[in-house]
């Protein structure tokens, strides 16, 4: 899956930073999405979508291990999970 995300990134330095983000935060992102959605498969889908968004915005990330990056990654995941949940909830009504 990592290779798929890398296809959205042109710069080698950005690819390297993205790989650090992927390896460092993936599990935490799944837990964050799961805390909103309460479904493992849907949480994985949310994380997948979040990684695509992160890959497309790598120019805005300088230090992949900074608190700022952690905050960005977790907020992006949580927001995507909330938006996903709203869509599911609306579809059920």
N, CA, C and O atoms as a GROMACS GRO file, in nm:
protein
  372
    1UNK      N    1   0.083  -0.119   0.000
    1UNK     CA    2   0.000   0.000   0.000
    1UNK      C    3   0.088   0.126   0.000
    1UNK      O    4   0.051   0.227  -0.059
    2UNK      N    5   0.200   0.118   0.065
    2UNK     CA    6   0.290   0.234   0.072
    2UNK      C    7   0.328   0.281  -0.069
    2UNK      O    8   0.335   0.402  -0.094
    3UNK      N    9   0.352   0.188  -0.159
    3UNK     CA   10   0.390   0.225  -0.296
    3UNK      C   11   0.278   0.304  -0.364
    3UNK      O   12   0.305   0.395  -0.443
    4UNK      N   13   0.154   0.269  -0.335
    4UNK     CA   14   0.041   0.342  -0.391
    4UNK      C   15   0.043   0.488  -0.347
    4UNK      O   16   0.028   0.578  -0.430
    5UNK      N   17   0.063   0.511  -0.220
    5UNK     CA   18   0.067   0.648  -0.168
    5UNK      C   19   0.185   0.725  -0.227
    5UNK      O   20   0.175   0.844  -0.256
    6UNK      N   21   0.296   0.656  -0.244
    6UNK     CA   22   0.416   0.720  -0.298
    6UNK      C   23   0.392   0.770  -0.441
    6UNK      O   24   0.459   0.863  -0.486
    7UNK      N   25   0.297   0.710  -0.511
    7UNK     CA   26   0.269   0.752  -0.649
    7UNK      C   27   0.212   0.894  -0.654
    7UNK      O   28   0.212   0.955  -0.761
    8UNK      N   29   0.164   0.946  -0.543
    8UNK     CA   30   0.112   1.082  -0.536
    8UNK      C   31   0.221   1.186  -0.509
    8UNK      O   32   0.196   1.306  -0.511
    9UNK      N   33   0.343   1.138  -0.483
    9UNK     CA   34   0.453   1.226  -0.440
    9UNK      C   35   0.565   1.220  -0.544
    9UNK      O   36   0.608   1.112  -0.583
   10UNK      N   37   0.612   1.336  -0.588
   10UNK     CA   38   0.718   1.342  -0.688
   10UNK      C   39   0.857   1.354  -0.627
   10UNK      O   40   0.951   1.288  -0.673
   11UNK      N   41   0.870   1.435  -0.526
   11UNK     CA   42   1.000   1.466  -0.467
   11UNK      C   43   1.048   1.352  -0.377
   11UNK      O   44   0.972   1.300  -0.296
   12UNK      N   45   1.173   1.314  -0.391
   12UNK     CA   46   1.230   1.204  -0.313
   12UNK      C   47   1.236   1.237  -0.163
   12UNK      O   48   1.215   1.148  -0.080
   13UNK      N   49   1.265   1.361  -0.129
   13UNK     CA   50   1.266   1.400   0.013
   13UNK      C   51   1.127   1.389   0.072
   13UNK      O   52   1.111   1.345   0.186
   14UNK      N   53   1.025   1.430  -0.005
   14UNK     CA   54   0.887   1.417   0.041
   14UNK      C   55   0.850   1.270   0.059
   14UNK      O   56   0.780   1.235   0.154
   15UNK      N   57   0.895   1.186  -0.031
   15UNK     CA   58   0.868   1.042  -0.019
   15UNK      C   59   0.929   0.985   0.108
   15UNK      O   60   0.868   0.906   0.179
   16UNK      N   61   1.050   1.028   0.135
   16UNK     CA   62   1.119   0.982   0.256
   16UNK      C   63   1.044   1.026   0.381
   16UNK      O   64   1.025   0.947   0.473
   17UNK      N   65   1.002   1.151   0.385
   17UNK     CA   66   0.926   1.201   0.500
   17UNK      C   67   0.790   1.131   0.512
   17UNK      O   68   0.745   1.102   0.623
   18UNK      N   69   0.726   1.105   0.398
   18UNK     CA   70   0.597   1.036   0.402
   18UNK      C   71   0.613   0.895   0.459
   18UNK      O   72   0.529   0.850   0.537
   19UNK      N   73   0.719   0.828   0.422
   19UNK     CA   74   0.743   0.692   0.473
   19UNK      C   75   0.758   0.693   0.625
   19UNK      O   76   0.709   0.603   0.693
   20UNK      N   77   0.824   0.794   0.678
   20UNK     CA   78   0.837   0.808   0.824
   20UNK      C   79   0.699   0.828   0.886
   20UNK      O   80   0.666   0.766   0.987
   21UNK      N   81   0.619   0.914   0.826
   21UNK     CA   82   0.483   0.937   0.876
   21UNK      C   83   0.404   0.808   0.874
   21UNK      O   84   0.338   0.774   0.972
   22UNK      N   85   0.409   0.737   0.764
   22UNK     CA   86   0.335   0.611   0.750
   22UNK      C   87   0.376   0.510   0.857
   22UNK      O   88   0.292   0.452   0.926
   23UNK      N   89   0.505   0.491   0.871
   23UNK     CA   90   0.556   0.393   0.968
   23UNK      C   91   0.529   0.435   1.112
   23UNK      O   92   0.503   0.350   1.197
   24UNK      N   93   0.536   0.562   1.140
   24UNK     CA   94   0.524   0.612   1.276
   24UNK      C   95   0.380   0.623   1.324
   24UNK      O   96   0.351   0.593   1.440
   25UNK      N   97   0.290   0.667   1.237
   25UNK     CA   98   0.156   0.705   1.283
   25UNK      C   99   0.043   0.613   1.236
   25UNK      O  100  -0.070   0.630   1.282
   26UNK      N  101   0.067   0.518   1.150
   26UNK     CA  102  -0.040   0.439   1.092
   26UNK      C  103  -0.128   0.372   1.199
   26UNK      O  104  -0.251   0.386   1.195
   27UNK      N  105  -0.069   0.303   1.292
   27UNK     CA  106  -0.148   0.233   1.394
   27UNK      C  107  -0.230   0.332   1.477
   27UNK      O  108  -0.347   0.306   1.507
   28UNK      N  109  -0.169   0.443   1.512
   28UNK     CA  110  -0.241   0.543   1.591
   28UNK      C  111  -0.357   0.603   1.512
   28UNK      O  112  -0.462   0.635   1.567
   29UNK      N  113  -0.336   0.619   1.382
   29UNK     CA  114  -0.442   0.671   1.296
   29UNK      C  115  -0.560   0.574   1.291
   29UNK      O  116  -0.676   0.616   1.297
   30UNK      N  117  -0.532   0.446   1.280
   30UNK     CA  118  -0.639   0.345   1.278
   30UNK      C  119  -0.716   0.350   1.410
   30UNK      O  120  -0.839   0.345   1.409
   31UNK      N  121  -0.646   0.358   1.520
   31UNK     CA  122  -0.713   0.367   1.651
   31UNK      C  123  -0.799   0.493   1.661
   31UNK      O  124  -0.909   0.489   1.716
   32UNK      N  125  -0.749   0.603   1.609
   32UNK     CA  126  -0.824   0.729   1.611
   32UNK      C  127  -0.952   0.715   1.529
   32UNK      O  128  -1.060   0.753   1.575
   33UNK      N  129  -0.941   0.663   1.409
   33UNK     CA  130  -1.058   0.645   1.324
   33UNK      C  131  -1.155   0.546   1.387
   33UNK      O  132  -1.277   0.566   1.383
   34UNK      N  133  -1.102   0.439   1.444
   34UNK     CA  134  -1.187   0.338   1.507
   34UNK      C  135  -1.263   0.397   1.627
   34UNK      O  136  -1.376   0.356   1.654
   35UNK      N  137  -1.202   0.490   1.697
   35UNK     CA  138  -1.269   0.550   1.813
   35UNK      C  139  -1.393   0.630   1.772
   35UNK      O  140  -1.482   0.652   1.854
   36UNK      N  141  -1.398   0.673   1.648
   36UNK     CA  142  -1.514   0.746   1.597
   36UNK      C  143  -1.614   0.651   1.532
   36UNK      O  144  -1.735   0.663   1.553
   37UNK      N  145  -1.564   0.557   1.453
   37UNK     CA  146  -1.650   0.475   1.366
   37UNK      C  147  -1.690   0.342   1.429
   37UNK      O  148  -1.800   0.292   1.403
   38UNK      N  149  -1.605   0.285   1.510
   38UNK     CA  150  -1.629   0.156   1.577
   38UNK      C  151  -1.644   0.040   1.479
   38UNK      O  152  -1.720  -0.054   1.504
   39UNK      N  153  -1.573   0.048   1.369
   39UNK     CA  154  -1.568  -0.061   1.271
   39UNK      C  155  -1.427  -0.064   1.212
   39UNK      O  156  -1.383   0.034   1.151
   40UNK      N  157  -1.359  -0.175   1.231
   40UNK     CA  158  -1.218  -0.185   1.191
   40UNK      C  159  -1.198  -0.162   1.040
   40UNK      O  160  -1.108  -0.088   1.000
   41UNK      N  161  -1.282  -0.224   0.958
   41UNK     CA  162  -1.266  -0.210   0.813
   41UNK      C  163  -1.290  -0.067   0.766
   41UNK      O  164  -1.217  -0.015   0.683
   42UNK      N  165  -1.393  -0.005   0.820
   42UNK     CA  166  -1.422   0.134   0.782
   42UNK      C  167  -1.314   0.228   0.836
   42UNK      O  168  -1.280   0.327   0.770
   43UNK      N  169  -1.259   0.199   0.952
   43UNK     CA  170  -1.149   0.278   1.005
   43UNK      C  171  -1.027   0.269   0.912
   43UNK      O  172  -0.960   0.369   0.887
   44UNK      N  173  -1.001   0.152   0.861
   44UNK     CA  174  -0.890   0.134   0.766
   44UNK      C  175  -0.914   0.216   0.639
   44UNK      O  176  -0.822   0.276   0.585
   45UNK      N  177  -1.039   0.219   0.593
   45UNK     CA  178  -1.074   0.299   0.474
   45UNK      C  179  -1.050   0.448   0.500
   45UNK      O  180  -0.998   0.519   0.414
   46UNK      N  181  -1.089   0.494   0.618
   46UNK     CA  182  -1.068   0.634   0.654
   46UNK      C  183  -0.919   0.666   0.657
   46UNK      O  184  -0.877   0.770   0.606
   47UNK      N  185  -0.840   0.579   0.714
   47UNK     CA  186  -0.694   0.601   0.720
   47UNK      C  187  -0.635   0.603   0.579
   47UNK      O  188  -0.547   0.684   0.549
   48UNK      N  189  -0.683   0.515   0.494
   48UNK     CA  190  -0.638   0.512   0.355
   48UNK      C  191  -0.664   0.649   0.288
   48UNK      O  192  -0.575   0.706   0.226
   49UNK      N  193  -0.785   0.699   0.302
   49UNK     CA  194  -0.819   0.830   0.245
   49UNK      C  195  -0.734   0.941   0.306
   49UNK      O  196  -0.693   1.035   0.237
   50UNK      N  197  -0.708   0.932   0.435
   50UNK     CA  198  -0.626   1.032   0.502
   50UNK      C  199  -0.483   1.030   0.449
   50UNK      O  200  -0.423   1.136   0.427
   51UNK      N  201  -0.428   0.912   0.428
   51UNK     CA  202  -0.292   0.904   0.374
   51UNK      C  203  -0.284   0.964   0.234
   51UNK      O  204  -0.183   1.025   0.199
   52UNK      N  205  -0.387   0.946   0.155
   52UNK     CA  206  -0.387   1.008   0.022
   52UNK      C  207  -0.382   1.160   0.035
   52UNK      O  208  -0.306   1.226  -0.036
   53UNK      N  209  -0.461   1.214   0.125
   53UNK     CA  210  -0.461   1.359   0.147
   53UNK      C  211  -0.325   1.408   0.197
   53UNK      O  212  -0.276   1.512   0.154
   54UNK      N  213  -0.267   1.333   0.288
   54UNK     CA  214  -0.135   1.370   0.341
   54UNK      C  215  -0.031   1.366   0.228
   54UNK      O  216   0.050   1.457   0.216
   55UNK      N  217  -0.035   1.262   0.148
   55UNK     CA  218   0.062   1.248   0.038
   55UNK      C  219   0.052   1.366  -0.058
   55UNK      O  220   0.154   1.414  -0.109
   56UNK      N  221  -0.068   1.412  -0.082
   56UNK     CA  222  -0.088   1.526  -0.173
   56UNK      C  223  -0.044   1.658  -0.112
   56UNK      O  224  -0.028   1.757  -0.184
   57UNK      N  225  -0.024   1.662   0.018
   57UNK     CA  226   0.014   1.785   0.088
   57UNK      C  227   0.150   1.775   0.156
   57UNK      O  228   0.175   1.846   0.254
   58UNK      N  229   0.237   1.692   0.108
   58UNK     CA  230   0.366   1.671   0.173
   58UNK      C  231   0.453   1.796   0.175
   58UNK      O  232   0.539   1.810   0.262
   59UNK      N  233   0.432   1.888   0.083
   59UNK     CA  234   0.513   2.010   0.081
   59UNK      C  235   0.493   2.093   0.208
   59UNK      O  236   0.579   2.173   0.244
   60UNK      N  237   0.381   2.073   0.276
   60UNK     CA  238   0.353   2.152   0.397
   60UNK      C  239   0.408   2.087   0.524
   60UNK      O  240   0.394   2.143   0.633
   61UNK      N  241   0.470   1.970   0.512
   61UNK     CA  242   0.524   1.900   0.628
   61UNK      C  243   0.676   1.903   0.623
   61UNK      O  244   0.737   1.850   0.530
   62UNK      N  245   0.736   1.966   0.724
   62UNK     CA  246   0.882   1.976   0.728
   62UNK      C  247   0.945   1.862   0.807
   62UNK      O  248   1.034   1.793   0.758
   63UNK      N  249   0.900   1.844   0.928
   63UNK     CA  250   0.957   1.743   1.018
   63UNK      C  251   0.849   1.638   1.048
   63UNK      O  252   0.754   1.667   1.121
   64UNK      N  253   0.863   1.518   0.995
   64UNK     CA  254   0.759   1.417   1.015
   64UNK      C  255   0.745   1.370   1.160
   64UNK      O  256   0.643   1.310   1.195
   65UNK      N  257   0.843   1.396   1.243
   65UNK     CA  258   0.838   1.350   1.381
   65UNK      C  259   0.804   1.462   1.480
   65UNK      O  260   0.812   1.442   1.601
   66UNK      N  261   0.766   1.577   1.428
   66UNK     CA  262   0.734   1.689   1.517
   66UNK      C  263   0.595   1.674   1.577
   66UNK      O  264   0.511   1.601   1.525
   67UNK      N  265   0.572   1.744   1.686
   67UNK     CA  266   0.439   1.746   1.747
   67UNK      C  267   0.337   1.808   1.652
   67UNK      O  268   0.220   1.769   1.652
   68UNK      N  269   0.380   1.904   1.574
   68UNK     CA  270   0.292   1.968   1.476
   68UNK      C  271   0.242   1.865   1.373
   68UNK      O  272   0.124   1.865   1.337
   69UNK      N  273   0.332   1.780   1.326
   69UNK     CA  274   0.293   1.677   1.229
   69UNK      C  275   0.201   1.575   1.293
   69UNK      O  276   0.102   1.534   1.233
   70UNK      N  277   0.233   1.534   1.414
   70UNK     CA  278   0.146   1.440   1.486
   70UNK      C  279   0.006   1.498   1.498
   70UNK      O  280  -0.093   1.430   1.471
   71UNK      N  281  -0.003   1.624   1.539
   71UNK     CA  282  -0.132   1.690   1.554
   71UNK      C  283  -0.207   1.695   1.421
   71UNK      O  284  -0.326   1.666   1.415
   72UNK      N  285  -0.137   1.731   1.315
   72UNK     CA  286  -0.197   1.737   1.182
   72UNK      C  287  -0.251   1.601   1.138
   72UNK      O  288  -0.364   1.592   1.090
   73UNK      N  289  -0.173   1.499   1.155
   73UNK     CA  290  -0.211   1.364   1.113
   73UNK      C  291  -0.333   1.314   1.192
   73UNK      O  292  -0.426   1.259   1.133
   74UNK      N  293  -0.332   1.334   1.322
   74UNK     CA  294  -0.443   1.286   1.405
   74UNK      C  295  -0.570   1.369   1.378
   74UNK      O  296  -0.679   1.312   1.369
   75UNK      N  297  -0.556   1.500   1.363
   75UNK     CA  298  -0.673   1.583   1.332
   75UNK      C  299  -0.732   1.546   1.197
   75UNK      O  300  -0.853   1.536   1.182
   76UNK      N  301  -0.646   1.526   1.098
   76UNK     CA  302  -0.694   1.489   0.965
   76UNK      C  303  -0.768   1.356   0.970
   76UNK      O  304  -0.872   1.340   0.906
   77UNK      N  305  -0.714   1.262   1.045
   77UNK     CA  306  -0.778   1.131   1.058
   77UNK      C  307  -0.913   1.143   1.128
   77UNK      O  308  -1.013   1.087   1.082
   78UNK      N  309  -0.915   1.216   1.238
   78UNK     CA  310  -1.040   1.231   1.313
   78UNK      C  311  -1.146   1.303   1.230
   78UNK      O  312  -1.262   1.262   1.228
   79UNK      N  313  -1.106   1.409   1.161
   79UNK     CA  314  -1.202   1.482   1.076
   79UNK      C  315  -1.255   1.394   0.964
   79UNK      O  316  -1.374   1.398   0.934
   80UNK      N  317  -1.169   1.316   0.902
   80UNK     CA  318  -1.214   1.225   0.797
   80UNK      C  319  -1.309   1.120   0.853
   80UNK      O  320  -1.408   1.084   0.789
   81UNK      N  321  -1.280   1.071   0.972
   81UNK     CA  322  -1.366   0.971   1.036
   81UNK      C  323  -1.503   1.030   1.068
   81UNK      O  324  -1.606   0.966   1.046
   82UNK      N  325  -1.504   1.153   1.119
   82UNK     CA  326  -1.631   1.219   1.151
   82UNK      C  327  -1.712   1.242   1.024
   82UNK      O  328  -1.832   1.218   1.022
   83UNK      N  329  -1.647   1.289   0.919
   83UNK     CA  330  -1.717   1.310   0.792
   83UNK      C  331  -1.771   1.180   0.735
   83UNK      O  332  -1.882   1.176   0.683
   84UNK      N  333  -1.692   1.074   0.746
   84UNK     CA  334  -1.737   0.943   0.701
   84UNK      C  335  -1.859   0.899   0.781
   84UNK      O  336  -1.958   0.852   0.724
   85UNK      N  337  -1.852   0.914   0.912
   85UNK     CA  338  -1.962   0.873   0.998
   85UNK      C  339  -2.090   0.950   0.966
   85UNK      O  340  -2.199   0.893   0.966
   86UNK      N  341  -2.077   1.080   0.940
   86UNK     CA  342  -2.193   1.162   0.903
   86UNK      C  343  -2.258   1.112   0.775
   86UNK      O  344  -2.380   1.104   0.765
   87UNK      N  345  -2.175   1.076   0.676
   87UNK     CA  346  -2.228   1.024   0.551
   87UNK      C  347  -2.302   0.893   0.572
   87UNK      O  348  -2.410   0.872   0.516
   88UNK      N  349  -2.244   0.805   0.654
   88UNK     CA  350  -2.309   0.677   0.683
   88UNK      C  351  -2.440   0.700   0.756
   88UNK      O  352  -2.542   0.639   0.723
   89UNK      N  353  -2.437   0.787   0.854
   89UNK     CA  354  -2.557   0.817   0.933
   89UNK      C  355  -2.666   0.877   0.845
   89UNK      O  356  -2.782   0.838   0.856
   90UNK      N  357  -2.631   0.970   0.757
   90UNK     CA  358  -2.728   1.031   0.667
   90UNK      C  359  -2.787   0.928   0.568
   90UNK      O  360  -2.905   0.933   0.535
   91UNK      N  361  -2.703   0.836   0.523
   91UNK     CA  362  -2.750   0.733   0.430
   91UNK      C  363  -2.848   0.638   0.495
   91UNK      O  364  -2.934   0.582   0.428
   92UNK      N  365  -2.837   0.619   0.624
   92UNK     CA  366  -2.927   0.530   0.698
   92UNK      C  367  -3.062   0.595   0.726
   92UNK      O  368  -3.160   0.525   0.749
   93UNK      N  369  -3.067   0.727   0.723
   93UNK     CA  370  -3.192   0.800   0.754
   93UNK      C  371  -3.274   0.826   0.632
   93UNK      O  372  -3.381   0.886   0.641
   0.00000   0.00000   0.00000
